[in-house]
Amino acid sequence: MSAELRDVLGDLVSVNHRLTRVAARAARGTESPALWRTLSVLLSTGPIRLGELADLSRVSQPTATKLVGSLVARGWIERTSDAADARVSLIASTPAGEAALAAWRTELAGALLPYFADLPAADVDTLERAVAILRDRVEVTERMAAPHHHAADATRTAR
């Protein structure tokens, strides 16, 4: 990898974190970012075990347990049995959880809109292309990192 690409990727991650914080402040969200991150992970992975969810969400297993409890209480996720091992439960998003996450993302985008409304069409096209490139790279990486997921789960889009 060239030093230039490495620098661009480092800047991309950094500015993405900053943009996420700006959006959350502008939207005045009251929910924990970890809650939305956890729901987003479940939406992109499909049903997974608690330990795997903790790893992907980058939280401890006790924190993941608390997040799951909160999300189950809201009806945004559910626990199901693993068909391969009845002793194991899987955690999956529900339609209500998917709708809540979509609403939050719409709220974030709406909160950011004033900061980007004056972009020229060419810059909007560039952002759209960048999102497509990033989505493709992330999805390929996720599929390679999680070969144990069903093929249908691996083709879900990271919304």
C-alpha positions in Angstrom: 0.0 0.0 0.0 1.3 3.4 -0.9 2.0 5.9 1.8 -0.5 8.3 0.1 -3.3 5.7 0.2 -2.4 4.9 3.8 -2.7 8.6 4.7 -6.0 9.0 2.8 -7.5 5.9 4.6 -6.3 7.3 8.0 -7.9 10.7 7.2 -11.1 9.0 6.0 -11.5 7.1 9.3 -10.7 10.1 11.4 -13.1 12.5 9.5 -15.8 9.8 9.5 -15.6 9.6 13.3 -15.8 13.4 13.5 -18.7 13.5 11.1 -20.6 10.9 13.2 -20.1 13.0 16.3 -21.2 16.2 14.5 -24.3 14.4 13.2 -25.2 13.0 16.6 -24.8 16.4 18.3 -26.9 18.1 15.5 -29.6 15.5 15.8 -29.6 15.8 19.6 -30.0 12.1 20.0 -30.5 10.8 23.5 -29.6 7.1 22.8 -26.2 5.7 23.4 -24.1 5.5 20.3 -23.3 1.9 21.3 -27.0 1.0 21.1 -27.1 2.2 17.4 -23.8 0.6 16.7 -25.0 -2.7 18.1 -28.2 -2.6 16.1 -26.3 -1.7 13.0 -23.9 -4.7 13.5 -26.9 -7.0 13.8 -28.5 -5.6 10.7 -25.4 -6.1 8.6 -24.5 -9.6 10.0 -27.8 -11.3 10.5 -28.2 -13.5 13.6 -25.0 -14.0 15.7 -23.9 -15.1 19.1 -23.5 -12.7 22.0 -19.7 -13.0 22.1 -19.4 -12.4 18.4 -21.7 -9.3 18.7 -19.4 -8.0 21.5 -16.4 -8.5 19.3 -17.9 -6.8 16.3 -19.3 -3.9 18.4 -16.0 -3.6 20.2 -17.5 -3.8 23.6 -17.0 -6.2 26.5 -19.3 -9.1 26.8 -21.0 -7.7 29.9 -21.6 -4.4 28.0 -23.0 -6.4 25.1 -25.3 -8.3 27.5 -26.7 -4.9 28.8 -27.1 -3.5 25.3 -28.9 -6.7 24.2 -31.2 -6.5 27.3 -32.1 -2.9 26.5 -32.7 -3.7 22.8 -34.8 -6.8 23.6 -36.9 -4.7 26.0 -37.6 -2.2 23.2 -38.5 -5.0 20.8 -35.7 -4.0 18.5 -33.8 -7.3 18.6 -34.7 -10.9 19.6 -33.0 -14.0 20.9 -33.5 -17.1 18.9 -32.2 -20.7 19.1 -29.3 -21.7 17.0 -30.5 -24.5 14.7 -27.0 -26.0 14.8 -26.8 -26.0 18.6 -29.9 -25.7 20.7 -27.8 -24.7 23.8 -26.8 -21.5 22.0 -29.0 -18.4 21.4 -28.5 -16.1 18.5 -29.3 -12.4 18.5 -31.0 -10.8 15.5 -32.6 -7.5 14.7 -36.4 -7.3 14.4 -38.4 -5.3 11.8 -39.1 -2.7 14.6 -35.3 -2.4 15.3 -34.6 -2.0 11.6 -37.2 0.7 11.4 -35.8 2.5 14.5 -32.3 2.4 13.0 -33.5 3.6 9.6 -35.4 6.5 11.4 -32.2 7.4 13.3 -30.1 7.4 10.2 -32.7 9.6 8.5 -32.6 12.0 11.5 -28.8 12.1 11.3 -28.8 12.8 7.6 -31.4 15.5 8.1 -29.3 17.1 10.8 -26.3 17.1 8.5 -28.2 18.4 5.5 -27.7 22.1 6.3 -23.9 21.6 6.4 -23.9 20.0 2.9 -26.8 21.7 1.2 -24.6 24.1 -0.8 -22.3 21.4 -2.3 -22.1 21.5 -6.1 -23.7 18.5 -7.9 -20.3 17.2 -8.8 -19.3 17.0 -5.2 -22.5 15.2 -4.3 -21.7 12.7 -7.1 -18.2 12.3 -5.7 -19.6 11.5 -2.3 -22.1 9.1 -3.7 -19.3 7.3 -5.6 -17.1 7.3 -2.4 -20.0 5.7 -0.4 -20.4 3.0 -3.1 -16.7 2.2 -3.0 -16.5 2.1 0.8 -19.7 0.0 1.0 -18.2 -2.5 -1.5 -14.9 -2.8 0.4 -16.5 -3.1 3.8 -18.9 -5.8 2.6 -16.1 -7.8 1.0 -14.1 -7.5 4.2 -17.0 -8.6 6.4 -17.7 -11.6 4.2 -14.1 -12.7 4.3 -13.9 -12.2 8.1 -17.1 -14.1 8.8 -17.1 -17.3 6.6 -19.3 -19.1 9.1 -22.4 -17.0 8.3 -24.9 -18.4 5.9 -24.6 -17.2 2.3 -27.8 -15.2 2.6 -26.4 -13.4 5.6 -23.2 -12.6 3.8 -25.0 -10.9 1.0 -27.0 -8.6 3.2 -26.0 -5.0 2.7 -24.4 -3.0 5.4 -27.1 -0.3 5.5 
